[in-house]
């Protein structure tokens, strides 16, 4: 995140986020993919 002005995030070959590091860091799809999603 500190090396790039823009970041693109892929999950199983599908782009789920792109933008500045702060935008990607706060993108809910990226958070869900990397930290998991709670299932009730």
N, C-alpha and C positions, 0 to 999 in steps of 0.2 A: 504494500500500500504506500510505502514511503518512496518507492522508486519510480512511480508512474503518475502521470497527470490524469490518465483515464484507465479504467479497469473494465474488463469484460468477464463475466462469470458464466461458466457452462455447467450443466448438470445432466449427466447421461446424454451428452451430445446436443442438448437444447440450451439456447441462450436464455438465462433467467435474469440477467441484470447487466447493465453497463452504465458508465458515467464516471464521475469523479470518485475518488476513494470514499469520501463521506457519503455520497449518494448510494454507492454500493453497500457500504457498511450498514446503512439504515434501510436497505431494501428488504421488505418482509419475505419475499421469495428466497433471497439469499440466506437470510437468517434461518428460515425453515429448512432449507436444504443442508446447511452445515451444522445446525444445532438440533434439528429434528422438530417434529410437530407433535404436540400433545394430543392424544386421542382419548376422548371421554367415553 
